Amino acid sequence: IDDKEFDIPQVDTPPTLESILNEQEDEAEPFVLEDTCVLNTDNMDAHSCDTSSLASSDSGDPVHLK
């Protein structure tokens, strides 16, 4: 990583793993990764959040056709 390109400041004493793990949380609630499949229902399309295979759901069998 190029420190000058990304303007990364010099660290005099890097934190230890123990000090990081023992830090108190400043935020009232912990970080929660939001589920974009639930949040973006207005912009859903055929490729959004559905992981089922088209081959398994559309076998060409007349029973499955509507």
Secondary structure by P-SEA (a helix, b strand, c coil): ccccccbbbbbcccccaaaaaacccccccccccccccccccccccccccccccccccccccccccc
